[in-house]
Amino acid sequence: MANIQKFVINNQRTLKKTFSYYIMHISVAMIVAYFVTGNIWMALTLSMLEPTVQAFAFFFHEKVWAAKDRRVSALAEKETTA
């Protein structure tokens, strides 16, 4: 349990962004699926599948970009001190 709490604390901003992205993505997917199928139940089902997978991908995408930003900042700092 302590590991989960530490993970949540260390990734709080990214988790919040991921959750808001997830809600937005489900909403858009449901609307599009409804217009395509005309069936609310099919739209709900489709809108839950893809955005759920996408939310996990987004979380790790953000982690990769954050690591890249840290490397760029470290390199820029090293260049200014050298």
C-alpha positions in Angstrom: 0.0 0.0 0.0 2.8 2.4 0.8 4.3 1.9 -2.7 0.9 2.8 -4.3 0.7 6.0 -2.1 4.3 6.9 -3.0 3.5 6.3 -6.7 0.4 8.5 -6.5 2.2 11.3 -4.7 5.1 11.2 -7.1 2.9 11.2 -10.2 0.0 13.4 -9.0 0.1 15.9 -11.8 0.4 13.3 -14.5 -2.4 11.2 -13.0 -4.7 14.2 -12.9 -3.9 15.1 -16.5 -4.5 11.5 -17.5 -7.8 11.4 -15.7 -9.1 14.6 -17.3 -7.9 13.4 -20.7 -9.7 10.1 -20.1 -13.0 11.8 -19.3 -12.7 14.1 -22.3 -11.8 11.2 -24.6 -14.7 9.0 -23.4 -17.1 11.9 -24.0 -15.9 12.5 -27.5 -15.7 8.8 -28.3 -19.3 8.3 -27.1 -20.7 11.2 -29.2 -18.9 10.0 -32.3 -19.9 6.4 -31.8 -23.5 7.4 -31.2 -23.6 9.4 -34.5 -22.0 6.5 -36.4 -24.1 3.7 -34.9 -27.3 5.4 -33.7 -27.3 3.0 -30.8 -26.6 4.4 -27.3 -25.6 1.1 -25.8 -23.1 0.4 -28.6 -21.8 3.9 -28.3 -21.2 3.5 -24.5 -19.5 0.2 -25.0 -17.2 1.5 -27.8 -16.5 4.7 -25.9 -15.1 2.8 -22.9 -12.8 0.4 -24.7 -10.5 2.6 -26.8 -10.2 5.6 -24.3 -9.3 3.2 -21.5 -6.3 1.8 -23.5 -5.5 5.3 -24.6 -5.4 6.7 -21.1 -2.7 4.2 -20.1 -0.7 5.1 -23.2 -1.1 8.8 -22.4 0.3 8.3 -18.9 3.4 6.7 -20.2 3.7 9.2 -23.0 3.7 12.0 -20.4 6.4 10.2 -18.4 8.6 9.9 -21.5 8.2 13.6 -22.3 8.9 14.6 -18.7 12.1 12.6 -18.8 13.1 14.3 -22.0 12.4 17.7 -20.5 14.6 16.8 -17.5 17.5 15.7 -19.8 17.2 18.9 -21.9 17.2 21.0 -18.7 20.2 19.2 -17.3 22.1 19.6 -20.6 21.3 23.3 -20.8 22.4 23.8 -17.2 25.6 21.9 -17.8 26.4 24.1 -20.8 25.8 27.3 -18.9 28.1 26.3 -16.1 30.9 25.0 -18.4 
